[in-house]
């Protein structure tokens, strides 16, 4: 795994831990299909939450959420539709969140943005 992939995996772990402390149930991590990938699928009460995690150590290229552009959103939406179909969840409540992880030395900052799409 290269350093960028390592950072991403570490960020996803921070995000999953954060969600659990907020009362979310983690259903699946790193769901992959030919349509795309979903970092975290969680359940918040009766709602299925599809979470994109973006981790940065520098803001040189902008805020992490800015990387969730329209192309990325399309991939997430297509992967979500497939996941819902595959698991027979078509009539469930869903939402899309982004969790930004910003690491500065030993400090980790988490920003949870709900219903981004």
C-alpha positions in Angstrom: 0.0 0.0 0.0 1.4 3.4 -0.9 1.4 6.3 1.6 -1.7 7.9 0.1 -3.7 4.6 0.3 -2.4 4.2 3.9 -3.7 7.7 4.8 -7.0 6.9 3.3 -7.4 3.6 5.2 -6.4 5.3 8.4 -9.0 8.1 7.8 -11.7 5.5 7.1 -10.9 3.8 10.5 -11.2 7.2 12.3 -14.5 7.8 10.5 -15.9 4.4 11.4 -14.9 4.9 15.1 -16.4 8.3 15.1 -19.7 7.0 13.6 -19.9 4.3 16.2 -19.4 6.8 19.1 -22.3 8.7 17.6 -24.6 5.6 17.8 -24.3 4.5 14.1 -24.1 0.8 13.3 -21.4 0.0 10.8 -22.9 -2.3 8.2 -20.0 -2.6 5.7 -16.7 -0.9 4.8 -15.2 -0.6 1.4 -18.1 -1.9 -0.6 -16.9 -2.3 -4.2 -18.7 -3.1 -7.4 -18.1 -2.2 -11.0 -20.2 0.9 -10.6 -17.9 2.3 -7.9 -17.0 2.1 -4.2 -18.6 3.2 -1.0 -16.2 3.8 1.9 -18.7 3.1 4.8 -22.3 1.9 4.9 -23.8 2.5 8.2 -27.3 2.6 9.8 -28.5 5.6 11.8 -31.8 4.6 13.4 -34.0 3.7 10.4 -31.8 5.3 7.8 -29.0 3.7 5.7 -26.1 6.1 5.4 -23.6 5.9 2.6 -20.4 7.7 3.7 -17.6 9.0 1.6 -14.4 9.6 3.7 -11.8 12.1 2.5 -8.6 12.5 4.5 -6.0 15.2 4.1 -2.8 16.3 5.9 -2.7 19.6 4.1 -5.3 22.0 2.7 -3.0 22.9 -0.2 -5.5 21.4 -2.6 -8.6 22.6 -0.8 -10.9 21.1 1.7 -11.4 17.3 1.6 -15.1 17.6 0.7 -14.2 19.5 -2.5 -12.8 16.2 -3.8 -16.4 14.8 -3.9 -17.1 16.3 -7.3 -20.0 15.4 -9.6 -18.1 12.5 -11.2 -17.4 11.0 -7.7 -21.0 11.6 -6.7 -22.2 9.7 -9.8 -20.0 6.7 -8.9 -21.3 6.7 -5.3 -24.9 7.0 -6.5 -24.5 4.1 -9.0 -22.7 1.9 -6.4 -25.5 2.7 -3.9 -28.2 1.8 -6.3 -26.5 -1.6 -6.9 -26.0 -2.1 -3.1 -29.7 -1.4 -2.4 -30.8 -3.7 -5.2 -28.4 -6.5 -4.2 -29.6 -6.4 -0.6 -33.3 -5.8 -1.3 -33.3 -2.4 0.4 -34.9 -0.4 -2.4 -37.7 1.0 -0.2 -35.5 2.1 2.7 -34.6 5.6 3.8 -31.1 6.5 2.7 -28.8 9.5 2.8 -25.3 10.4 1.7 -22.7 11.9 4.1 -19.1 13.0 3.7 -16.7 12.8 6.6 -13.6 15.0 6.3 -10.6 13.9 8.2 -7.8 16.4 8.6 -4.6 15.2 10.3 -2.0 17.7 11.5 0.9 15.9 13.3 -0.8 13.9 16.1 -4.1 15.7 16.0 -7.1 14.5 14.0 -10.0 16.8 13.1 -13.3 15.3 12.0 -16.0 17.1 10.2 -19.2 15.1 9.5 -21.4 16.7 6.7 -24.8 15.1 6.5 -27.0 14.8 3.4 -24.4 16.2 1.1 -26.0 14.8 -2.1 
